[in-house]
Amino acid sequence: MFNFTHTQAHSRGNGHFKIDKTLTRGSIVSVDANDGNSPPDLVSKLSANLSRHDEGIWTHDIIAEPSDVVIFKIDHGQNSMGGVSTKPSPELFSFPKNLFLDRFLVKNLSLANQKRGLEMEMVAEIGASTKHKELITHFNVSSIIWYMLDSI
């Protein structure tokens, strides 16, 4: 009821995965709440913590056999001395009312990876659009106002 089995899958970004044969039993999923790279919600942090990209190789921690109950241990980081950080998290951490683990299951690995790639592309496009907007609208406020007044 409380135990699930998990393993890892590796890919070079070509959509083909090599799934490890070694299955590990677990009952607690650790989540790093202060990774700084994803929004402060459980699903985003899980996705960021369970999928890593290093030197052209994607590694995914995936669930082979789910359990009925999943326990999450939220880690708030460590200080430089190895102890627990006393610095509070800058943002509130949110939890969904319902949690669907479909994206973390072995059988859904290819589809989930496609969706994750699309999400990364959209986030990059949003970032580029935001920078472009800032460049256009906030370059030099006084000169933009003068240019606008001169054009009228």
N, C-alpha and C positions, 0 to 999 in steps of 0.2 A: 504493500500500500504506500509506503514512504520511500521505497528505493526505486531508482530508475537506472538504466544502463546508458552509458554514453561512450563516444569515441571521437576521433578526429578525421576530418577529410581535408585533403590537400589538392590544390589546383594551381596551374600556371596561368590562369586567366583565359583558358581556351574553352571553358565549359565542361571539360572532362575532369572528374574527381577520382582520386585514389583514396578509398576509405580504408582506414586502419582496421585490421582484423581483431585487434585487442579491444575488448569491451571492459569498461570499468563500471562498478556499481557505485552509486552515490545517493545521498539523501539531502544534501544541502548545496545550493548554488550560490557562490560568492559573487557579489556585484560591487564593482568599484564605483562609488558614487561621485568621486572627484576626478574622473579622467579628463574633464575639461573639453572633450572633443564632441560631446553629444548632449542633447537636451536633457534636463534633469527629470526624466521619467523612467520608470522601470523597463519598459519595452525598448526604448532607445539605448539605455545603458546595457541591457542584456545583449542586444545586437552588437554594440560596440565591443563589449567584453568577450563575446564568444566568436567573433570574426576578426582575424588579424591579417595584415598585409605586410610582408617583409621581403624585399629584394625580388619582386615579381612573383612571389608565391603567396597564395591565399591559404590560410588555415582556418577551418571552422570546427568549433566544438559542437557536436550534434548529439541529439538524443536518439538512441536506437530503440529503446523500449521505455515509454513514459510511465510515470507512477500516477496514482490517484491524487496524491497530495505533493506539492512542491514547496520546499522551505527555502526562502531567500535570506542570505546574510548580507546586509548592506555594509560595506566597508567604506569608511570616511577618510581613508588615507592614513599615512604614517608620517611622523616628523623625521628630521635628519638623524636622530639618535635611535631610530627603530621603534619608538613607542607610538602610541595612538596620538594623533594630532588633536590639540585642544582648540585649534582654529575652527570656528563653525563653518559649515558649508555655505557658500555665498547665495545659493538659491534653494528654494524649497523643493523637496523631492516628491514627485507625485506617483501615485499608484493607480492603475486602471481598475474599473469595477469588475471587468472580465478580462481574463488573460488567456489568449489562444496561443498555444505552443507550436502551431503548425509550421511556422517558419524555422523552427529549430529541430524538426524531425528529419531523419535520414531520407525518408521517402519523398520529402518536399525540397531537398537540397538544391536541385537545378533551378526550379522555379523561384525559390527564395533568393538564390544568388543573382538571377536575372533582375528581379525586383530591386535588390540591394544596389546593383549597378545602375539601374535607372534612377534610383533615389540619389545616388552620389552625383550623377550627371546633373540632375535638377538642382541640387544644392550648389554645385559649382556655377551653374547658369544664374541662379539667384544671387550668388555672391558677386559675380561679374556685373550683373545688372545693377546691383546696389552700388558698387564702386563707380560705375559709369554715371549713375544718377548723382552721386555725391560730387563727382568731378564737374558735371554740368551745372549743378545748382549751388555748389558751395565753394567754387574756385576762389573767388574774391567778391564778396557780397557787394561792396561799394561799386566795383567796376561793372558788375553785372547790372546793377540798378542804373548806372549811367548809360551803359549800352542800350538798355531797354528804353530809357527816356529819350536818348538820341534817335532811336528808330521810330519814335512816334511822330 
